[in-house]
Amino acid sequence: MTEREHWEVDAPPGGWAHPWPLAVEVARALPEFSWTLVGGLMVQVHATRIGLPHRPTDDVDIVLHIETNAISYAGARARLDELGFTLRRPNDRDGFVHRFERGKDVVDVMVADHLVTEPEVMGHKVFKVPGSTGALQRTVNVTVHIGDEEVRFSLPSVIAALGLKGAAYTADSRDVERHLRDAAVLACCIDDPEAVAEQVQGSDRGRIRKLWLKLKDPRHPAWLLIEDWELREDGYHALSDLVELLLGAEESTK
């Protein structure tokens, strides 16, 4: 078995902002490596690792490793209940549960999209993150240093994170520009397109193609928001090279 890669990530200039203290609290409450960090904080870790500032986020998004029996949804709920969180019931009868709230603190606890048995809570299905089954199979172990503390957790690799963003871009029409901004930042984190291409699985090609159809214009706002022009140029060419490796030269220049 290949040993999982491990990263040590120091705080960015100015330190880790909200909601990182909340992420630490959640990490302390749940069994180590029983969950994977996704969403805005996932992108922040990748960006911070290369010294790139990225957009703030307000909540902590995690996907539980139910597929390995590392934890159950009921078990995670019990741990969060002990911290004073309440699982919010959806307004819609067909809505999904995922949001835990404690005052202004928000933790979204979700599951993979191809579980054999889908958990139900309060008569509702738990929200399944599109593309997360493949992402959970391609993670790195991360240690984040926050002041004098450190916290360890699982994080999707760069290609897995890009796949998640491509899936979110396809499935979530509410904020497509946010997903494109995140994808551009993740592209800047690709240091070896050939190595990254070897990790591609399943629907990654189609998802990355959809992102590229928008991001192939180097003047797209998602690129222009990256102030470091060298990182921006490197990210653009890395994504272009990745698309060429996955889909062919003709696709990368369309």
C-alpha positions, 0 to 999 in steps of 0.5 A, spaced: 500 500 500 502 506 498 503 511 504 499 517 504 503 523 503 503 528 509 503 536 509 505 541 514 502 547 513 504 553 517 499 559 518 499 565 513 501 572 514 496 574 519 494 567 522 489 563 520 482 567 520 475 565 522 472 559 522 479 556 523 478 556 531 472 552 529 475 547 525 480 546 530 474 545 535 471 540 530 477 536 529 478 535 536 471 532 537 471 527 531 476 521 531 482 523 527 482 522 519 474 520 520 473 526 516 475 530 510 475 537 509 472 540 503 469 547 501 472 553 502 477 551 507 480 546 503 481 551 498 485 555 503 489 550 505 492 548 498 493 556 497 496 557 503 501 552 502 504 556 496 503 562 499 497 565 495 491 569 499 484 566 498 477 568 499 474 568 506 469 563 508 464 562 514 463 555 515 467 548 516 465 543 511 467 536 512 465 529 509 465 523 513 469 517 512 462 512 513 465 508 507 471 505 511 466 505 518 471 510 521 465 514 523 457 514 523 453 520 522 450 518 528 456 518 532 458 525 529 452 528 531 453 526 538 460 529 538 457 535 535 451 535 540 456 535 546 459 541 543 452 545 543 451 544 536 444 543 533 442 539 527 438 544 523 431 540 519 430 542 512 424 546 511 423 542 504 420 535 506 425 533 500 431 537 503 437 534 505 440 534 512 447 537 513 447 543 517 449 544 524 449 550 528 451 553 534 449 561 534 453 564 528 458 557 528 456 553 522 459 546 520 456 542 514 457 535 515 456 531 509 457 524 506 460 521 499 455 520 493 456 513 492 455 510 499 452 503 499 447 505 505 445 512 505 444 515 512 437 518 514 436 523 520 430 526 522 426 523 516 431 526 511 437 524 507 444 526 508 447 531 503 451 527 498 457 531 496 458 530 488 464 527 486 466 526 493 467 518 493 473 519 488 476 525 492 476 521 499 480 516 495 485 521 493 487 525 500 493 527 503 494 528 511 495 535 513 498 538 519 496 545 520 499 549 525 495 554 529 499 558 534 502 553 539 497 548 537 496 543 531 491 539 528 491 534 523 486 532 518 485 529 511 485 533 505 483 532 498 489 532 493 490 537 488 486 533 482 481 531 487 480 538 489 479 540 482 474 534 481 470 536 487 470 544 484 468 541 477 462 537 480 460 543 484 460 547 478 456 543 474 451 541 480 450 548 483 448 554 479 447 558 485 454 561 485 458 558 479 463 564 479 465 562 486 467 555 484 471 558 478 475 562 482 476 556 487 478 552 481 483 557 478 487 558 485 487 550 485 490 550 478 496 555 481 497 549 486 499 544 480 506 543 480 507 537 476 501 536 471 504 530 468 504 527 475 497 530 477 494 527 470 496 520 473 491 521 479 485 522 474 479 518 476 472 517 473 468 523 471 474 528 472 476 529 465 469 531 464 469 536 470 475 539 468 473 540 461 467 544 463 472 548 468 477 549 462 471 552 457 470 558 462 477 558 464 481 558 458 480 565 457 486 568 461 482 574 462 477 571 466 475 574 472 477 568 476 484 569 474 485 576 474 483 576 482 490 572 483 494 578 484 501 574 484 502 575 476 507 569 476 503 564 480 497 566 476 501 565 469 503 558 472 496 556 474 494 558 467 499 554 464 499 548 469 491 547 467 492 548 460 497 543 460 493 538 464 487 539 459 492 537 454 494 531 457 487 529 459 483 531 453 488 532 447 492 538 444 486 540 440 481 541 446 486 545 450 486 550 445 479 550 443 
